[in-house]
Amino acid sequence: MNQQGLDRETIQTDVLVLGGGIAGFRAAIAARETGAEVVLAHKGHGASPYVIGFNSPIGSADERDGPDVFAEDMVRGGYGLNERPLVRILAEESIDAFRELSVLGVPFAQSGGRIAQRHLSGNTYPRSLYIAEGTGSALMKALKKRARELGVSIFGGLRAIDLLRDNDAVAGALLWKPHTATLTSIRAGATVLAMGGIGRLFADSTYPADVAADALGFALDAGAALIDMEFVQFEPVVTIWPEQCRGMEMPTAMLGDGAQLRNAIGERFMLRVNPPHGEKHIEKAKMALHIQREIDEGRGLFPGGVIFDTTTVPREKLESYISHCSRLRGAGLEPTTRSPIVAPGAHSVMGGVAIDERGSTGVPGLYAGGESAAGVHGASRIAGNGCSDTLVFGALAGRSAARCIRPSYCGRWSGMEGAVEQKLLSSGQFPIDEARRLKDEIRDTVAKAAGIWRSAVSLEEGLVGIGKIRQELLDARSDSLPSAVELMEARRMTDVAATVIGSALLRTESRGAHQRTDFPATDELNWLVHNEYRKEADGRLASRTIEVTKE
């Protein structure tokens, strides 16, 4: 297909939000309520429909809780690498998020006439709010309804190809509707990245296919910095049996409600490694490591996991996990009498685009929120804070974007779009299947090099492997729009993969979700810093360390 065969349309708006999950809708709503015209464009909803709860110290479950205690939990769970201004924002504004959602009619679970809150790992007190029928789906339903009421223009099924640039500023994005020859240019005075994190950058990730590190790749290309990319959270309790439920995350909240982890000999091993709390009062990164050690040392069950004992949960609490019980029963497992087998799986990243307290990336016109952004979680994220992050920093980015709209212009297809088209399409016949094969090779390389345990040998081999794939992709050309889009996405994946592996190689210590077998100790003297990556003008990735903001 040559460029003349493309259909092109141009849309003008104040704020463009890229991302169809909770962070994206929160950003769009916040921007619209500030008075801006808003377009929200997305390919899918990411992991948001599967969210099981979010933390907010609203004080209903335990009056001793509050923003200060919540903030202390985050910093302790993040091993001190958290940006303190962002921690304070999350601790305080998660309460506002709860109130706003309550006004929208979100039916939070109640107990004894008060809002119910589950006790998740890494939290001093119960503070996880939830909806028994499905938290993520309920939040999405309410947010979509509110966005429509406010007049947010929603474009679903569009795949972002690249950001539009006006000199050193971001001026919107170019998108493609798959299976068509239509390119849509959305020009905006401010753009919010809310497309999730690395997701499918790892093989066997728990994340949906529409989260493929695009937001982070876009940010690098635009001149923004990525930080903390070595800290990849492996969800500790991902179902591997029964097979029909493979990939389903068992709720760590259920461990707070009485579920237990047992190895092949029936030992409740978490009491041995985390006395006297067992499965409670421990962040996910540590739990995942302990589970993996049981498996590695031969105390796991076929096909390589441990027992997530659901039979010890009181019946009324077990049945409150409606979707999980339904899926297990649909697979032939009765959770009151039998238990699934679980193992750690690549889940999310604590790192991402560096932002300030306004959600700004430092690049004019570009903001980021939710899992696309970094800094609040440090080296490990306490359970339940993933959704809190999307709610708070999605709204923050949207409000800030609406208040800092740059001048933009209307008009027909111009040089901004033409520059992306020139990068997108050229003479060549690179097959789409080959691009997809290379994306799978990237995932396998990252999983092997930067899995739950890392070493210099595996990381160096991984960097070499990613470098070879990157060069192959840079040399490839295609005049087919679908193949060209796959190529650009794969190139972004190699850039982001290089920051994950490179950061892990640079950090010669073990901390939180980053564990080096050759450097098992935590080094507070030298490594209480962020690893930062930026893209140079010649395309090379440059790294440096920067201080953590503690005030």
ZAMARGU-4260 file (C-alpha; in steps of 0.2 Angstrom, whole numbers, plus 5000, padded with zeros to 4 digits):
<rodrens>
0) 5000/5000/5000 | 5007/5017/4996 | 5004/5033/5006 | 4992/5039/4993 | 4980/5025/4996
5) 4977/5029/5014 | 4961/5038/5021 | 4965/5052/5032 | 4955/5062/5045 | 4960/5075/5057
10) 4952/5079/5074 | 4955/5095/5085 | 4953/5095/5104 | 4960/5103/5119 | 4966/5087/5128
15) 4969/5070/5121 | 4969/5055/5133 | 4977/5039/5126 | 4971/5024/5136 | 4954/5015/5139
20) 4957/5009/5157 | 4953/5017/5174 | 4967/5029/5173 | 4962/5035/5155 | 4944/5038/5160
25) 4948/5047/5176 | 4960/5058/5166 | 4947/5062/5153 | 4933/5066/5166 | 4945/5077/5177
30) 4950/5086/5161 | 4932/5089/5155 | 4926/5094/5173 | 4940/5108/5172 | 4932/5114/5156
35) 4942/5107/5142 | 4936/5098/5126 | 4942/5081/5128 | 4945/5066/5116 | 4948/5049/5124
40) 4956/5036/5112 | 4960/5018/5116 | 4963/5001/5108 | 4956/4991/5123 | 4953/4992/5142
45) 4969/4985/5148 | 4969/4976/5165 | 4956/4988/5172 | 4941/4976/5171 | 4951/4963/5182
50) 4955/4975/5196 | 4949/4967/5213 | 4950/4982/5224 | 4959/4998/5229 | 4967/5006/5244
55) 4960/5021/5253 | 4962/5025/5272 | 4944/5031/5274 | 4944/5025/5292 | 4929/5014/5291
60) 4938/4998/5295 | 4950/5004/5308 | 4950/5022/5315 | 4969/5021/5318 | 4972/5022/5299
65) 4975/5038/5290 | 4985/5045/5276 | 5001/5046/5287 | 5000/5027/5291 | 4996/5024/5273
70) 5011/5034/5267 | 5023/5025/5279 | 5017/5008/5272 | 5021/5013/5254 | 5038/5019/5258
75) 5042/5004/5269 | 5035/4992/5255 | 5044/5002/5242 | 5061/5000/5251 | 5063/5019/5252
80) 5064/5023/5233 | 5047/5031/5233 | 5046/5049/5228 | 5039/5056/5244 | 5028/5070/5236
85) 5019/5057/5225 | 5017/5046/5240 | 5008/5060/5249 | 4997/5064/5235 | 4992/5046/5233
90) 4989/5044/5252 | 4978/5059/5253 | 4969/5059/5236 | 4964/5041/5237 | 4951/5047/5250
95) 4944/5060/5237 | 4944/5046/5224 | 4933/5035/5235 | 4921/5050/5239 | 4920/5054/5220
100) 4916/5036/5215 | 4903/5035/5229 | 4894/5050/5222 | 4894/5042/5205 | 4885/5027/5213
105) 4898/5014/5214 | 4891/5000/5225 | 4905/4997/5237 | 4903/4982/5248 | 4897/4985/5266
110) 4899/4976/5282 | 4888/4980/5298 | 4882/4995/5290 | 4899/5002/5286 | 4910/5002/5270
115) 4920/4985/5270 | 4938/4985/5268 | 4949/4970/5265 | 4967/4968/5273 | 4980/4966/5259
120) 4998/4961/5260 | 5010/4976/5264 | 4996/4986/5273 | 4996/4989/5291 | 4977/4990/5292
125) 4962/4984/5281 | 4960/4998/5268 | 4955/4989/5252 | 4938/4994/5245 | 4929/4982/5233
130) 4913/4977/5225 | 4909/4959/5227 | 4902/4957/5209 | 4918/4964/5202 | 4927/4979/5207
135) 4936/4983/5190 | 4920/4981/5180 | 4910/4992/5192 | 4922/5006/5191 | 4923/5005/5173
140) 4904/5006/5171 | 4903/5021/5182 | 4917/5030/5174 | 4911/5027/5156 | 4894/5033/5161
145) 4901/5049/5169 | 4912/5052/5154 | 4898/5051/5142 | 4887/5063/5153 | 4901/5076/5152
150) 4902/5075/5133 | 4919/5067/5132 | 4922/5061/5114 | 4927/5042/5115 | 4935/5033/5101
155) 4937/5015/5104 | 4946/5002/5094 | 4960/5014/5088 | 4978/5009/5089 | 4990/5023/5093
160) 5005/5023/5081 | 5015/5038/5087 | 5014/5055/5095 | 5013/5071/5084 | 5027/5083/5087
165) 5028/5102/5086 | 5046/5105/5088 | 5050/5099/5105 | 5032/5098/5111 | 5019/5084/5109
170) 5004/5090/5099 | 4993/5075/5099 | 4994/5057/5091 | 4992/5048/5075 | 4981/5033/5077
175) 4975/5018/5065 | 4959/5008/5065 | 4965/4990/5062 | 4959/4981/5047 | 4957/4997/5038
180) 4967/5010/5028 | 4961/5024/5039 | 4973/5035/5049 | 4966/5047/5062 | 4976/5062/5067
185) 4970/5069/5084 | 4979/5086/5087 | 4978/5092/5105 | 4985/5106/5116 | 4989/5093/5129
190) 4991/5074/5128 | 4989/5061/5143 | 4998/5044/5142 | 4987/5032/5152 | 4990/5016/5142
195) 4997/5005/5156 | 5015/4999/5158 | 5025/4985/5151 | 5012/4972/5151 | 5016/4960/5137
200) 5034/4964/5137 | 5036/4948/5147 | 5031/4930/5141 | 5017/4923/5151 | 5012/4940/5158
205) 4996/4942/5167 | 4992/4957/5157 | 4980/4958/5142 | 4988/4959/5124 | 4983/4978/5122
210) 4997/4983/5135 | 5013/4981/5126 | 5024/4995/5133 | 5018/5008/5120 | 5016/5022/5132
215) 5034/5020/5138 | 5041/5019/5121 | 5031/5035/5115 | 5038/5044/5130 | 5056/5039/5126
220) 5054/5045/5108 | 5046/5061/5114 | 5061/5065/5125 | 5054/5060/5142 | 5063/5050/5155
225) 5060/5032/5161 | 5065/5028/5179 | 5065/5012/5190 | 5062/5000/5176 | 5072/4986/5184
230) 5058/4984/5197 | 5045/4972/5189 | 5032/4965/5200 | 5029/4947/5199 | 5011/4943/5205
235) 5014/4930/5218 | 4999/4919/5216 | 4994/4917/5198 | 4984/4901/5195 | 4993/4887/5185
240) 4980/4874/5189 | 4966/4870/5185 | 4971/4873/5167 | 4955/4882/5162 | 4959/4895/5175
245) 4978/4897/5170 | 4983/4915/5171 | 4970/4920/5184 | 4977/4930/5198 | 4970/4924/5215
250) 4967/4939/5226 | 4980/4942/5239 | 4965/4949/5249 | 4959/4931/5251 | 4975/4928/5261
255) 4970/4942/5273 | 4953/4933/5274 | 4961/4916/5279 | 4968/4908/5264 | 4985/4900/5266
260) 4999/4895/5256 | 5006/4877/5257 | 5020/4868/5249 | 5020/4850/5242 | 5022/4842/5260
265) 5007/4852/5266 | 5018/4865/5276 | 5012/4882/5278 | 5029/4889/5273 | 5025/4907/5275
270) 5025/4905/5294 | 5043/4899/5292 | 5049/4914/5282 | 5038/4928/5289 | 5034/4923/5307
275) 5022/4926/5315 | 5012/4934/5302 | 5013/4921/5288 | 5004/4927/5272 | 5000/4944/5280
280) 5010/4960/5282 | 5022/4956/5268 | 5023/4965/5251 | 5020/4955/5235 | 5038/4955/5230
285) 5044/4946/5245 | 5029/4934/5244 | 5033/4930/5226 | 5052/4926/5230 | 5047/4915/5244
290) 5035/4905/5233 | 5048/4904/5219 | 5061/4897/5232 | 5049/4883/5237 | 5047/4878/5219
295) 5065/4880/5215 | 5070/4870/5230 | 5059/4855/5226 | 5044/4858/5237 | 5032/4863/5224
300) 5018/4853/5216 | 5016/4849/5198 | 5016/4858/5186 | 5027/4870/5196 | 5018/4879/5210
305) 5011/4879/5228 | 4994/4876/5235 | 4983/4892/5237 | 4972/4884/5251 | 4955/4891/5249
310) 4947/4878/5261 | 4953/4888/5276 | 4943/4904/5271 | 4926/4906/5281 | 4912/4902/5269
315) 4904/4919/5269 | 4920/4927/5265 | 4925/4915/5252 | 4909/4918/5243 | 4912/4936/5242
320) 4925/4933/5229 | 4911/4930/5216 | 4921/4930/5200 | 4935/4919/5206 | 4924/4906/5214
325) 4913/4905/5198 | 4928/4903/5187 | 4935/4889/5198 | 4919/4880/5199 | 4917/4882/5180
330) 4934/4873/5179 | 4927/4858/5190 | 4936/4864/5206 | 4925/4867/5222 | 4935/4880/5232
335) 4927/4875/5248 | 4934/4858/5247 | 4949/4859/5235 | 4962/4872/5231 | 4970/4879/5215
340) 4989/4878/5212 | 4998/4895/5210 | 5015/4902/5205 | 5023/4919/5202 | 5019/4927/5185
345) 5026/4944/5178 | 5013/4957/5182 | 5017/4975/5182 | 5031/4987/5183 | 5035/5000/5197
350) 5044/5010/5184 | 5038/5020/5170 | 5038/5038/5164 | 5045/5050/5177 | 5032/5063/5182
355) 5031/5078/5194 | 5017/5082/5206 | 5007/5088/5192 | 5008/5073/5181 | 5020/5082/5169
360) 5033/5072/5160 | 5044/5088/5158 | 5040/5087/5139 | 5029/5102/5134 | 5011/5095/5131
365) 5014/5078/5138 | 5007/5071/5154 | 5006/5053/5161 | 4996/5044/5174 | 4992/5027/5181
370) 5004/5013/5177 | 5012/5023/5163 | 5020/5034/5176 | 5033/5030/5189 | 5039/5036/5206
375) 5026/5033/5219 | 5029/5014/5222 | 5048/5013/5223 | 5055/4996/5223 | 5039/4987/5226
380) 5021/4990/5226 | 5010/4986/5241 | 4995/4976/5237 | 4979/4986/5232 | 4989/5001/5226
385) 4989/4998/5208 | 4971/5003/5206 | 4973/5018/5219 | 4987/5024/5207 | 4976/5024/5192
390) 4962/5033/5201 | 4973/5046/5209 | 4986/5050/5196 | 4975/5047/5181 | 4964/5062/5188
395) 4979/5072/5192 | 4986/5071/5175 | 4970/5075/5167 | 4967/5090/5178 | 4985/5097/5175
400) 4984/5094/5156 | 4967/5104/5155 | 4975/5118/5164 | 4991/5119/5153 | 4984/5118/5136
405) 4996/5124/5123 | 4991/5134/5108 | 4986/5122/5093 | 4979/5124/5076 | 4966/5117/5064
410) 4969/5113/5046 | 4971/5099/5034 | 4985/5085/5035 | 5001/5094/5038 | 5020/5091/5041
415) 5017/5083/5058 | 5007/5069/5051 | 5018/5068/5036 | 5033/5065/5047 | 5025/5050/5056
420) 5019/5043/5039 | 5037/5044/5032 | 5043/5034/5047 | 5029/5022/5046 | 5029/5017/5028
425) 5043/5015/5015 | 5048/5003/5001 | 5050/4986/5008 | 5041/4969/5010 | 5044/4964/5028
430) 5030/4951/5032 | 5019/4954/5047 | 5021/4937/5053 | 5040/4940/5055 | 5036/4956/5065
435) 5025/4946/5077 | 5038/4932/5078 | 5051/4945/5083 | 5039/4952/5096 | 5038/4935/5104
440) 5057/4933/5104 | 5058/4950/5113 | 5046/4943/5126 | 5055/4927/5128 | 5072/4936/5129
445) 5066/4948/5143 | 5058/4934/5153 | 5074/4924/5153 | 5086/4938/5156 | 5076/4948/5169
450) 5064/4936/5178 | 5061/4935/5196 | 5080/4931/5199 | 5093/4940/5190 | 5112/4939/5187
455) 5125/4948/5177 | 5127/4933/5165 | 5108/4932/5161 | 5106/4951/5160 | 5121/4953/5149
460) 5115/4939/5137 | 5098/4948/5137 | 5105/4965/5132 | 5115/4956/5118 | 5099/4947/5112
465) 5088/4963/5112 | 5102/4972/5103 | 5102/4960/5089 | 5083/4960/5088 | 5083/4979/5088
470) 5095/4980/5073 | 5085/4968/5063 | 5070/4979/5066 | 5079/4995/5062 | 5084/4987/5045
475) 5067/4981/5041 | 5055/4991/5030 | 5037/4988/5025 | 5024/4997/5013 | 5010/4987/5021
480) 5001/4997/5035 | 4998/4982/5047 | 5015/4976/5045 | 5023/4994/5047 | 5012/4996/5063
485) 5019/4980/5070 | 5036/4985/5066 | 5035/5001/5075 | 5027/4993/5090 | 5041/4980/5091
490) 5055/4993/5089 | 5047/5002/5104 | 5047/4986/5114 | 5066/4984/5111 | 5069/5001/5118
495) 5059/4998/5133 | 5066/4980/5135 | 5083/4988/5135 | 5079/4999/5149 | 5072/4985/5160
500) 5087/4974/5157 | 5100/4988/5157 | 5093/4995/5174 | 5093/4978/5182 | 5111/4975/5176
505) 5117/4992/5183 | 5109/4990/5200 | 5121/4979/5209 | 5111/4975/5224 | 5094/4966/5228
510) 5080/4977/5233 | 5061/4974/5233 | 5056/4967/5216 | 5074/4967/5209 | 5083/4952/5215
515) 5101/4948/5210 | 5108/4931/5214 | 5126/4938/5212 | 5122/4953/5223 | 5110/4947/5236
520) 5112/4961/5249 | 5103/4978/5249 | 5116/4992/5247 | 5109/5008/5256 | 5125/5017/5254
525) 5126/5017/5235 | 5109/5012/5228 | 5096/5022/5237 | 5094/5031/5220 | 5084/5030/5204
530) 5091/5023/5187 | 5085/5035/5174 | 5085/5032/5155 | 5083/5045/5141 | 5084/5043/5122
535) 5098/5053/5114 | 5096/5062/5097 | 5105/5047/5088 | 5093/5034/5095 | 5105/5028/5109
540) 5098/5025/5126 | 5108/5035/5140 | 5107/5031/5158 | 5111/5040/5174 | 5107/5039/5193
545) 5096/5053/5201 | 5092/5056/5219 | 5076/5051/5227 | 5065/5066/5233 | 5062/5063/5251
550) 5053/5080/5255
</rodrens>
